[in-house]
Amino acid sequence: MTITNNESGTNVQEVADGIYRINTPVHFPNGNGFSYNQYLVVDDKPLLFHTGPRKMFPLIREAVESLIPVEQLRYIAFSHVESDECGSLNEWLAVAPQSQPLCSTVAAMVSITDLADREPRPLAEGESINLGSHVVRWYDAPHLPHAWECGYLMEETTRTLFCGDLFTQGGTDTPALTENDILGPSEAFRQQMDYYSHSKDERALLEKLASTKPTTLACMHGSAWRGDGAALLLKLADELAK
């Protein structure tokens, strides 16, 4: 792990071949903590998944620049419209003049065409983009866990699913990559916060994501996870059905 900012604790670690987790821990006055992750795919056409909140932009830019010149970024992608997902989108577009927002067709239609300073590249269900040695494919997942425009990218070479707010884990003392249980901690967090929309299509959507057979789950909060991702996604479906 490389610390890129000693004051904030922002750090970078590779979690799959050519895919790096950028992590910033946040400590709250009540003693609780949380973490924010972004994922950088280093390739011919580099992609950043999650922008981070706008006020974290300098920290995350510093971390990206520890790996590549920031102007090389080509795609700024995210799961859904929320501050930690795309709050600094326009800041990234400004420093990476070749880059485009990458999002669902619904996100482009209802928000990003208006919010972004550059036209987005909307992705339809199952549509893929070749980054060089990596290929990412989009899967719509409306309201899983929230937002009509929600969806996820699967990186097919490394079998990495950028799974956003699924498997959110609280706390700051989380390793970049783990093979330990993340379902238990994420379910405990969900029971406290109830941030899921409880869509009637939850199981079908999770089964669709499981069919991609991921071996790395790139979570937005907490550790990324390595193992049988299909089995873990189906276990999540079982928990949500209770």
Backbone as JSON, one array per atom type, in Angstrom:
{
  "sequence": "MTITNNESGTNVQEVADGIYRINTPVHFPNGNGFSYNQYLVVDDKPLLFHTGPRKMFPLIREAVESLIPVEQLRYIAFSHVESDECGSLNEWLAVAPQSQPLCSTVAAMVSITDLADREPRPLAEGESINLGSHVVRWYDAPHLPHAWECGYLMEETTRTLFCGDLFTQGGTDTPALTENDILGPSEAFRQQMDYYSHSKDERALLEKLASTKPTTLACMHGSAWRGDGAALLLKLADELAK",
  "N": [[0.84, -1.19, 0.0], [0.5, 2.24, -0.8], [0.84, 5.31, 0.71], [-0.56, 8.29, -0.21], [-1.21, 10.75, 0.79], [-0.3, 12.04, 3.72], [-1.66, 13.44, 5.71], [-4.47, 13.07, 5.33], [-4.53, 10.34, 5.05], [-5.06, 9.1, 2.68], [-4.72, 6.51, 0.34], [-3.23, 4.09, -1.92], [-3.65, 1.0, -3.59], [-3.01, -1.91, -5.5], [-5.58, -4.02, -6.58], [-6.39, -5.85, -8.43], [-5.13, -7.04, -11.57], [-3.68, -4.27, -12.91], [-5.64, -2.66, -11.84], [-6.5, -0.32, -9.45], [-7.19, 0.45, -6.1], [-8.22, 3.4, -4.65], [-8.23, 4.91, -1.62], [-9.77, 6.71, 0.99], [-9.84, 7.29, 4.35], [-12.31, 8.35, 6.73], [-12.88, 9.97, 9.72], [-15.28, 10.38, 12.24], [-16.71, 12.77, 14.63], [-18.11, 11.36, 16.62], [-16.72, 9.09, 16.99], [-17.06, 7.03, 15.22], [-16.22, 5.65, 11.98], [-15.62, 5.82, 8.42], [-15.13, 4.92, 4.98], [-14.03, 5.95, 1.73], [-13.9, 4.82, -1.51], [-12.28, 4.84, -4.67], [-11.74, 3.55, -7.97], [-9.12, 2.96, -10.15], [-8.5, 2.13, -13.43], [-5.72, 1.28, -15.04], [-4.62, 1.74, -18.21], [-4.54, 1.73, -21.85], [-6.59, 3.5, -22.36], [-7.32, 5.02, -19.77], [-9.52, 4.52, -16.96], [-11.58, 5.9, -14.46], [-13.45, 4.81, -11.78], [-16.02, 5.95, -9.87], [-15.96, 9.23, -8.66], [-15.48, 10.35, -6.23], [-16.37, 12.56, -3.46], [-16.85, 16.1, -4.07], [-15.28, 17.79, -2.42], [-13.18, 16.15, -1.79], [-11.66, 16.05, -4.02], [-8.95, 17.14, -4.49], [-7.36, 15.35, -2.98], [-7.88, 12.86, -4.17], [-7.14, 13.32, -6.78], [-4.39, 13.68, -6.38], [-3.72, 11.06, -5.66], [-4.36, 9.63, -8.01], [-2.49, 10.78, -9.71], [-0.19, 9.67, -8.72], [0.01, 7.39, -10.07], [-0.64, 7.69, -12.85], [-0.32, 10.31, -15.35], [-2.74, 12.8, -14.84], [-4.12, 13.93, -16.95], [-4.32, 11.95, -18.82], [-6.57, 10.43, -18.38], [-9.47, 8.88, -19.69], [-12.09, 8.03, -19.32], [-14.64, 8.79, -17.0], [-16.32, 7.19, -14.76], [-19.31, 5.94, -13.12], [-21.66, 4.54, -10.74], [-24.24, 5.55, -10.0], [-26.12, 8.61, -9.57], [-24.87, 10.55, -7.18], [-23.28, 12.26, -4.49], [-20.78, 11.11, -3.59], [-20.33, 9.41, -5.64], [-20.23, 10.87, -8.07], [-19.64, 13.52, -7.5], [-17.43, 15.21, -7.98], [-17.27, 15.3, -10.71], [-17.15, 17.3, -12.77], [-14.79, 18.61, -12.09], [-12.9, 16.64, -12.67], [-13.32, 16.39, -15.43], [-12.34, 18.83, -16.23], [-9.58, 18.72, -15.72], [-8.78, 16.61, -17.22], [-8.81, 16.68, -20.34], [-9.5, 14.98, -22.49], [-11.36, 13.28, -21.52], [-14.5, 11.56, -20.85], [-17.74, 11.53, -19.31], [-18.99, 8.43, -18.14], [-21.77, 6.48, -18.07], [-25.04, 5.12, -17.2], [-27.72, 4.85, -19.63], [-30.04, 5.95, -18.61], [-29.07, 7.61, -16.55], [-27.66, 9.46, -18.09], [-29.77, 10.61, -19.49], [-31.53, 11.71, -17.51], [-29.97, 13.26, -15.8], [-27.04, 13.66, -16.22], [-26.45, 14.74, -18.74], [-27.28, 17.31, -18.37], [-25.96, 18.1, -15.96], [-23.21, 17.7, -16.31], [-20.17, 19.13, -17.6], [-19.36, 18.24, -20.02], [-20.51, 16.29, -22.75], [-22.01, 13.17, -21.92], [-21.0, 9.69, -22.25], [-23.27, 7.49, -22.81], [-24.13, 4.2, -21.69], [-25.66, 1.29, -22.84], [-27.57, -1.54, -21.63], [-25.47, -4.3, -21.26], [-23.56, -3.31, -23.0], [-20.21, -2.81, -24.11], [-16.86, -1.5, -23.57], [-13.67, -1.18, -24.9], [-10.66, -0.83, -23.29], [-8.07, -1.24, -23.82], [-6.0, -3.43, -22.71], [-7.91, -4.19, -20.98], [-11.43, -4.81, -20.71], [-14.52, -3.31, -20.24], [-17.87, -3.87, -19.22], [-21.25, -2.85, -19.18], [-23.92, -3.16, -16.81], [-27.24, -2.72, -16.22], [-28.87, -1.89, -13.18], [-31.33, -1.01, -11.8], [-32.35, 0.72, -8.89], [-30.87, -0.9, -7.18], [-28.48, -0.69, -4.97], [-30.03, 1.6, -4.75], [-31.53, 4.32, -6.58], [-32.78, 5.07, -9.77], [-31.21, 5.13, -12.05], [-29.13, 3.42, -11.55], [-26.33, 1.21, -11.98], [-23.73, -1.15, -12.95], [-20.23, -1.73, -13.67], [-18.48, -4.37, -15.22], [-15.29, -5.66, -15.29], [-13.86, -7.53, -17.65], [-11.49, -8.93, -18.16], [-10.01, -9.25, -15.79], [-12.03, -10.18, -14.23], [-13.36, -8.43, -12.49], [-15.83, -6.9, -10.65], [-17.17, -3.79, -10.47], [-18.81, -2.84, -7.92], [-20.03, -0.8, -6.53], [-22.23, 0.49, -4.13], [-23.06, -1.93, -3.12], [-22.44, -4.35, -0.62], [-21.41, -2.55, 1.28], [-19.21, -1.56, 3.8], [-18.73, -0.45, 7.08], [-16.49, 1.65, 9.05], [-12.91, 2.35, 9.25], [-10.59, 0.91, 9.34], [-9.91, -1.08, 7.3], [-8.65, -3.6, 5.21], [-7.17, -3.22, 1.91], [-7.81, -5.3, 0.16], [-9.53, -8.27, 0.68], [-10.16, -11.68, 1.7], [-11.81, -12.44, 3.6], [-14.96, -12.56, 5.43], [-17.31, -10.32, 4.13], [-19.97, -10.0, 3.86], [-21.39, -10.29, 6.29], [-20.51, -7.98, 7.88], [-21.41, -5.98, 6.08], [-24.15, -6.41, 5.96], [-24.83, -5.89, 8.61], [-24.32, -3.18, 8.66], [-26.21, -2.32, 6.79], [-28.59, -2.94, 8.11], [-28.6, -1.03, 10.1], [-28.67, 1.4, 8.68], [-30.43, 1.2, 6.5], [-30.38, 1.72, 3.62], [-31.16, 0.62, 1.27], [-33.4, 0.32, -1.55], [-35.21, -1.69, -1.68], [-36.23, -3.04, -3.95], [-38.53, -4.85, -6.04], [-37.24, -6.37, -7.89], [-34.82, -7.23, -6.94], [-33.61, -9.85, -6.53], [-33.52, -10.96, -9.15], [-31.87, -9.11, -10.42], [-29.49, -9.38, -8.94], [-28.93, -12.03, -9.51], [-28.37, -11.75, -12.22], [-26.01, -10.19, -12.09], [-24.44, -12.06, -10.73], [-24.14, -13.95, -12.7], [-22.05, -13.05, -14.21], [-19.84, -14.01, -13.03], [-17.82, -12.89, -11.15], [-14.53, -12.52, -9.7], [-13.32, -10.68, -8.17], [-14.64, -8.25, -6.09], [-15.18, -4.95, -6.27], [-15.66, -2.82, -3.97], [-17.32, 0.19, -2.93], [-17.16, 1.27, -0.39], [-15.2, 0.38, 2.27], [-13.43, -2.79, 2.27], [-12.18, -4.16, -0.81], [-13.0, -7.34, -2.28], [-11.98, -10.74, -2.65], [-12.73, -13.77, -4.25], [-15.29, -16.27, -4.67], [-17.35, -14.58, -6.33], [-19.88, -14.8, -7.49], [-21.26, -16.63, -5.85], [-21.3, -15.16, -3.48], [-22.86, -12.92, -4.17], [-25.31, -14.17, -4.59], [-25.81, -15.05, -2.02], [-26.21, -12.59, -0.83], [-28.6, -11.9, -2.09], [-30.28, -13.79, -0.86], [-30.22, -12.83, 1.78], [-31.47, -10.34, 1.48], [-34.01, -11.12, 0.9], [-35.13, -11.91, 3.24]],
  "CA": [[0.0, 0.0, 0.0], [1.22, 3.5, -0.88], [0.15, 6.48, 1.26], [-0.33, 9.44, -1.09], [-1.38, 11.98, 1.56], [-0.12, 11.65, 5.11], [-2.64, 14.11, 6.57], [-5.78, 12.43, 5.18], [-4.4, 8.89, 5.02], [-5.41, 8.59, 1.35], [-3.76, 5.48, -0.04], [-3.45, 3.39, -3.18], [-3.15, -0.37, -3.64], [-3.53, -2.71, -6.61], [-6.45, -5.1, -6.1], [-6.44, -6.79, -9.54], [-4.09, -6.65, -12.51], [-3.92, -2.97, -13.53], [-6.78, -1.98, -11.19], [-6.02, 0.21, -8.18], [-8.14, 1.04, -5.15], [-7.84, 4.64, -3.99], [-9.03, 4.88, -0.39], [-9.62, 7.79, 1.96], [-10.61, 7.07, 5.59], [-12.9, 9.55, 7.34], [-13.21, 9.75, 11.14], [-16.33, 11.29, 12.68], [-16.56, 13.17, 16.04], [-18.7, 10.38, 17.54], [-15.83, 7.94, 17.09], [-17.26, 6.12, 14.1], [-15.44, 5.96, 10.79], [-16.14, 5.37, 7.13], [-14.09, 5.07, 3.96], [-14.48, 6.21, 0.37], [-13.01, 4.2, -2.49], [-12.39, 4.98, -6.12], [-10.94, 2.52, -8.63], [-8.48, 3.42, -11.38], [-8.04, 1.1, -14.36], [-4.59, 1.81, -15.79], [-4.63, 1.08, -19.51], [-4.38, 2.7, -22.94], [-7.64, 4.48, -22.12], [-7.57, 4.84, -18.33], [-10.89, 4.76, -16.47], [-11.77, 6.08, -13.02], [-14.81, 4.48, -11.35], [-16.34, 6.84, -8.75], [-15.12, 10.43, -8.63], [-15.34, 10.84, -4.87], [-17.04, 13.85, -3.22], [-16.16, 17.26, -4.64], [-14.27, 18.32, -1.51], [-12.05, 15.23, -1.76], [-11.01, 16.01, -5.33], [-7.49, 17.29, -4.46], [-6.76, 14.12, -2.45], [-8.0, 11.76, -5.13], [-6.28, 13.68, -7.91], [-3.02, 13.39, -5.97], [-3.55, 9.62, -5.71], [-4.33, 9.24, -9.42], [-1.23, 11.23, -10.3], [0.89, 8.79, -8.29], [-0.02, 6.24, -10.98], [-0.62, 8.14, -14.24], [-0.65, 11.74, -15.5], [-4.19, 12.88, -14.74], [-4.7, 14.3, -18.25], [-4.5, 10.75, -19.64], [-7.87, 9.8, -18.13], [-10.4, 8.91, -20.82], [-13.47, 7.81, -18.88], [-14.99, 9.03, -15.6], [-17.51, 6.35, -14.67], [-19.93, 5.84, -11.8], [-22.83, 3.68, -10.68], [-25.47, 6.34, -9.98], [-25.89, 10.04, -9.3], [-24.77, 10.81, -5.75], [-22.07, 13.06, -4.32], [-19.54, 10.33, -3.54], [-20.19, 8.72, -6.93], [-19.89, 11.77, -9.2], [-19.66, 14.9, -7.03], [-16.35, 16.0, -8.57], [-17.2, 14.96, -12.13], [-16.7, 18.42, -13.6], [-13.39, 18.87, -11.79], [-12.13, 15.67, -13.45], [-13.41, 16.75, -16.85], [-11.52, 20.02, -16.46], [-8.14, 18.4, -15.71], [-8.54, 15.54, -18.2], [-9.59, 17.23, -21.46], [-9.97, 13.94, -23.41], [-12.22, 12.35, -20.8], [-15.95, 11.63, -20.96], [-18.52, 10.81, -18.3], [-19.48, 7.13, -18.58], [-22.87, 6.2, -17.16], [-26.17, 4.46, -17.82], [-28.53, 5.69, -20.51], [-30.99, 6.68, -17.77], [-28.33, 8.69, -15.89], [-27.4, 10.49, -19.1], [-31.04, 11.25, -19.87], [-32.21, 12.47, -16.45], [-29.09, 14.09, -14.98], [-25.66, 13.99, -16.55], [-26.42, 15.64, -19.89], [-27.44, 18.66, -17.83], [-25.03, 18.42, -14.87], [-21.8, 17.61, -16.69], [-19.66, 20.15, -18.51], [-19.08, 17.59, -21.29], [-21.54, 15.29, -23.04], [-21.65, 11.83, -21.43], [-21.05, 8.5, -23.1], [-24.19, 6.57, -22.15], [-23.97, 2.79, -21.98], [-26.86, 0.46, -22.77], [-27.41, -2.84, -20.99], [-24.61, -5.25, -21.95], [-22.62, -2.65, -23.92], [-18.84, -2.87, -23.61], [-15.85, -0.57, -24.07], [-12.31, -1.72, -24.83], [-9.73, 0.16, -22.75], [-6.72, -1.67, -24.22], [-5.93, -4.8, -22.25], [-9.11, -4.41, -20.17], [-12.73, -4.55, -21.34], [-15.57, -3.12, -19.25], [-19.23, -4.06, -19.74], [-22.24, -2.23, -18.3], [-25.13, -3.89, -16.44], [-28.25, -1.93, -15.52], [-29.35, -2.44, -11.91], [-32.13, 0.07, -11.21], [-32.78, 0.65, -7.49], [-30.08, -1.86, -6.44], [-29.45, -0.63, -3.87], [-30.9, 2.77, -4.85], [-31.44, 5.18, -7.77], [-33.32, 4.53, -11.02], [-30.16, 5.05, -13.06], [-28.03, 2.62, -11.02], [-25.79, 0.08, -12.73], [-22.37, -1.52, -12.57], [-19.29, -2.16, -14.7], [-17.71, -5.6, -15.03], [-14.06, -5.71, -16.07], [-13.94, -8.94, -18.02], [-10.19, -9.58, -18.19], [-9.65, -9.62, -14.41], [-13.27, -10.61, -13.56], [-13.61, -7.49, -11.4], [-17.11, -6.21, -10.69], [-17.22, -2.53, -9.73], [-20.15, -3.09, -7.39], [-20.6, 0.39, -5.9], [-22.71, 0.47, -2.75], [-23.29, -3.29, -2.63], [-21.44, -4.81, 0.35], [-20.83, -1.43, 2.01], [-18.71, -1.88, 5.15], [-18.36, 0.71, 7.86], [-15.17, 1.65, 9.65], [-11.77, 2.84, 8.46], [-9.48, -0.04, 9.43], [-10.26, -2.18, 6.4], [-7.59, -3.83, 4.23], [-7.57, -2.91, 0.54], [-8.34, -6.51, -0.46], [-9.68, -9.32, 1.68], [-10.92, -12.89, 1.39], [-12.66, -12.69, 4.76], [-16.39, -12.25, 5.27], [-17.77, -8.93, 4.05], [-21.43, -9.98, 3.87], [-21.84, -10.03, 7.65], [-20.36, -6.55, 8.2], [-22.23, -5.11, 5.23], [-25.53, -6.57, 6.38], [-24.98, -5.16, 9.88], [-24.39, -1.76, 8.31], [-27.5, -2.09, 6.12], [-29.66, -2.98, 9.1], [-28.57, 0.25, 10.82], [-28.89, 2.57, 7.83], [-31.55, 0.91, 5.59], [-30.19, 2.54, 2.43], [-31.65, -0.1, 0.09], [-34.74, 0.71, -1.97], [-36.04, -2.88, -1.55], [-36.89, -3.26, -5.24], [-39.08, -6.2, -6.28], [-36.38, -7.08, -8.83], [-33.49, -7.41, -6.35], [-33.01, -11.17, -6.79], [-33.23, -11.12, -10.57], [-30.71, -8.29, -10.74], [-28.31, -9.99, -8.33], [-28.62, -13.22, -10.3], [-27.72, -11.29, -13.45], [-24.63, -9.84, -11.75], [-23.74, -13.3, -10.39], [-23.85, -14.69, -13.94], [-20.78, -12.58, -14.76], [-18.82, -14.8, -12.32], [-16.68, -12.08, -10.71], [-13.62, -13.04, -8.68], [-13.01, -9.54, -7.31], [-15.73, -7.29, -5.92], [-14.58, -3.66, -5.96], [-16.68, -2.12, -3.19], [-17.09, 1.62, -2.8], [-16.89, 1.58, 1.01], [-14.62, -0.79, 2.9], [-12.47, -3.58, 1.51], [-12.49, -4.99, -1.98], [-13.08, -8.74, -1.85], [-11.58, -11.74, -3.64], [-13.29, -15.1, -4.02], [-16.39, -16.66, -5.55], [-18.28, -13.46, -6.28], [-21.24, -15.24, -7.84], [-21.87, -17.22, -4.65], [-21.55, -14.11, -2.49], [-23.99, -12.12, -4.66], [-26.53, -14.95, -4.34], [-26.05, -15.0, -0.57], [-26.81, -11.29, -0.58], [-30.0, -12.01, -2.51], [-31.0, -14.51, 0.18], [-30.38, -11.94, 2.94], [-32.44, -9.29, 1.17], [-35.34, -11.73, 0.81], [-35.63, -12.25, 4.59]],
  "C": [[0.88, 1.25, 0.0], [0.35, 4.61, -0.31], [0.46, 7.67, 0.36], [-0.58, 10.77, -0.4], [-1.35, 11.61, 3.04], [-1.18, 12.26, 6.03], [-3.99, 13.41, 6.53], [-5.72, 10.92, 5.28], [-4.8, 8.29, 3.69], [-4.31, 7.65, 0.87], [-4.19, 4.76, -1.31], [-2.89, 1.98, -3.08], [-3.8, -1.1, -4.81], [-4.36, -3.86, -6.06], [-6.71, -6.15, -7.18], [-5.44, -6.26, -10.56], [-4.45, -5.34, -13.21], [-5.06, -2.19, -12.94], [-6.39, -1.61, -9.76], [-7.16, 0.81, -7.37], [-7.51, 2.29, -4.55], [-8.78, 4.8, -2.8], [-8.72, 6.07, 0.49], [-10.46, 7.48, 3.19], [-11.12, 8.39, 6.15], [-13.33, 9.19, 8.76], [-14.21, 10.82, 11.58], [-16.17, 11.61, 14.17], [-17.11, 12.15, 17.03], [-17.85, 9.12, 17.68], [-15.99, 6.92, 15.98], [-16.41, 6.55, 12.91], [-16.06, 5.33, 9.56], [-15.0, 5.51, 6.14], [-14.72, 5.24, 2.6], [-13.44, 5.65, -0.6], [-13.33, 4.67, -3.9], [-11.49, 3.9, -6.73], [-10.44, 3.05, -9.97], [-8.02, 2.21, -12.18], [-6.94, 1.74, -15.21], [-4.45, 1.04, -17.09], [-4.39, 2.13, -20.58], [-5.39, 3.83, -22.81], [-8.05, 4.38, -20.66], [-8.99, 5.26, -17.93], [-10.86, 4.9, -14.97], [-13.22, 5.76, -12.7], [-15.04, 5.08, -9.97], [-15.39, 8.05, -8.81], [-14.71, 10.79, -7.21], [-16.09, 12.15, -4.7], [-16.2, 15.01, -3.74], [-15.04, 17.76, -3.73], [-13.06, 17.4, -1.34], [-11.24, 15.25, -3.05], [-9.49, 16.18, -5.26], [-6.78, 16.03, -3.96], [-6.75, 13.01, -3.48], [-7.18, 12.05, -6.38], [-4.83, 13.34, -7.6], [-2.73, 11.88, -6.05], [-3.48, 9.11, -7.15], [-2.98, 9.6, -10.04], [-0.02, 10.45, -9.79], [1.02, 7.58, -9.21], [0.09, 6.63, -12.44], [-0.76, 9.66, -14.28], [-2.17, 11.89, -15.62], [-4.84, 13.22, -16.08], [-4.88, 13.11, -19.17], [-5.85, 10.07, -19.44], [-8.79, 9.97, -19.33], [-11.85, 8.75, -20.41], [-13.59, 8.05, -17.38], [-16.34, 8.35, -15.39], [-18.05, 6.31, -13.24], [-21.2, 5.02, -11.89], [-24.14, 4.45, -10.77], [-25.14, 7.76, -9.54], [-26.01, 10.28, -7.79], [-23.42, 11.48, -5.52], [-20.8, 12.23, -4.33], [-19.29, 9.56, -4.83], [-19.68, 9.66, -8.03], [-19.84, 13.24, -8.79], [-18.6, 15.78, -7.65], [-16.19, 15.73, -10.06], [-16.64, 16.1, -12.96], [-15.25, 18.81, -13.32], [-12.5, 17.9, -12.57], [-12.16, 16.0, -14.94], [-12.51, 17.93, -17.17], [-10.03, 19.67, -16.54], [-7.77, 17.3, -16.69], [-9.35, 15.86, -19.46], [-10.07, 16.2, -22.47], [-11.05, 13.06, -22.78], [-13.7, 12.62, -21.06], [-16.59, 11.01, -19.73], [-19.05, 9.51, -18.91], [-20.53, 6.68, -17.59], [-23.98, 5.47, -17.9], [-26.92, 5.42, -18.74], [-29.53, 6.51, -19.7], [-30.28, 7.85, -17.08], [-28.04, 9.83, -16.87], [-28.65, 11.3, -19.39], [-31.56, 12.17, -18.76], [-31.31, 13.44, -15.71], [-27.83, 14.57, -15.67], [-25.55, 14.88, -17.78], [-26.55, 17.09, -19.44], [-26.34, 19.02, -16.83], [-23.58, 18.5, -15.32], [-21.42, 18.69, -17.69], [-19.27, 19.57, -19.87], [-20.12, 16.5, -21.51], [-21.1, 13.91, -22.56], [-21.64, 10.81, -22.55], [-21.98, 7.52, -22.41], [-23.96, 5.14, -22.61], [-25.31, 2.08, -21.83], [-26.54, -0.85, -22.05], [-26.54, -3.76, -21.85], [-23.58, -4.63, -22.88], [-21.22, -2.62, -23.28], [-17.97, -1.8, -24.25], [-14.48, -1.2, -23.86], [-11.36, -0.6, -24.38], [-8.3, -0.1, -23.2], [-6.57, -3.13, -23.88], [-7.1, -5.16, -21.33], [-10.35, -4.08, -21.0], [-13.77, -4.41, -20.24], [-16.94, -3.23, -19.92], [-20.23, -3.56, -18.71], [-23.44, -3.14, -18.06], [-26.06, -2.95, -15.69], [-28.69, -2.64, -14.25], [-30.2, -1.4, -11.2], [-32.57, -0.24, -9.78], [-32.04, -0.42, -6.69], [-28.71, -1.26, -6.14], [-30.37, 0.58, -3.94], [-30.57, 3.52, -6.14], [-31.87, 4.43, -9.03], [-32.21, 4.26, -12.02], [-29.03, 4.1, -12.68], [-27.62, 1.49, -11.97], [-24.34, -0.13, -12.35], [-21.54, -1.9, -13.79], [-18.61, -3.45, -14.26], [-16.47, -5.52, -15.9], [-13.79, -7.19, -16.37], [-12.59, -9.66, -18.02], [-9.8, -10.09, -16.8], [-10.83, -10.17, -13.63], [-13.54, -9.75, -12.33], [-14.94, -6.79, -11.61], [-17.01, -4.96, -9.84], [-18.64, -2.4, -9.18], [-20.66, -1.97, -6.5], [-20.98, 0.19, -4.45], [-23.13, -0.92, -2.27], [-22.13, -3.67, -1.7], [-20.7, -3.65, 1.04], [-20.45, -1.86, 3.42], [-18.33, -0.58, 5.85], [-16.94, 0.6, 8.39], [-14.09, 2.14, 8.7], [-10.62, 1.84, 8.42], [-9.81, -1.28, 8.61], [-9.14, -2.38, 5.39], [-8.1, -3.54, 2.82], [-8.27, -4.09, -0.12], [-8.39, -7.6, 0.59], [-10.38, -10.53, 1.07], [-11.81, -13.28, 2.57], [-14.09, -12.27, 4.49], [-16.63, -10.75, 5.17], [-19.3, -8.86, 4.07], [-21.96, -9.67, 5.26], [-21.7, -8.56, 8.03], [-21.25, -5.65, 7.35], [-23.7, -5.22, 5.59], [-25.8, -5.86, 7.7], [-25.1, -3.67, 9.61], [-25.73, -1.43, 7.66], [-28.64, -2.07, 7.13], [-29.74, -1.67, 9.88], [-29.06, 1.4, 9.95], [-30.1, 2.42, 6.89], [-31.49, 1.79, 4.34], [-30.62, 1.83, 1.15], [-33.07, 0.35, -0.24], [-35.72, -0.46, -1.87], [-36.89, -3.1, -2.81], [-37.41, -4.69, -5.36], [-38.18, -7.02, -7.19], [-35.0, -7.38, -8.26], [-32.87, -8.75, -6.72], [-32.65, -11.34, -8.25], [-31.99, -10.31, -10.97], [-29.42, -8.88, -10.16], [-27.93, -11.28, -9.05], [-27.94, -12.85, -11.61], [-26.26, -10.93, -13.18], [-23.82, -11.09, -11.42], [-23.35, -14.08, -11.64], [-22.56, -14.22, -14.6], [-19.58, -13.27, -14.11], [-17.59, -13.96, -11.91], [-15.82, -12.81, -9.69], [-13.09, -11.93, -7.78], [-14.23, -8.63, -7.29], [-15.12, -5.98, -5.44], [-15.63, -2.78, -5.29], [-16.31, -0.65, -3.03], [-16.71, 2.02, -1.37], [-16.39, 0.32, 1.7], [-13.66, -1.51, 1.97], [-13.05, -4.06, 0.18], [-12.36, -6.44, -1.54], [-12.69, -9.67, -2.98], [-12.15, -13.1, -3.26], [-14.36, -15.4, -5.05], [-17.47, -15.58, -5.47], [-19.7, -13.83, -6.6], [-21.95, -15.78, -6.61], [-22.2, -16.14, -3.63], [-22.73, -13.23, -2.9], [-25.31, -12.86, -4.42], [-26.85, -15.03, -2.85], [-26.65, -13.66, -0.17], [-28.29, -11.29, -0.97], [-30.84, -12.72, -1.46], [-31.24, -13.62, 1.4], [-31.44, -10.89, 2.68], [-33.87, -9.82, 1.12], [-35.93, -12.03, 2.18], [-36.59, -11.19, 5.09]]
}
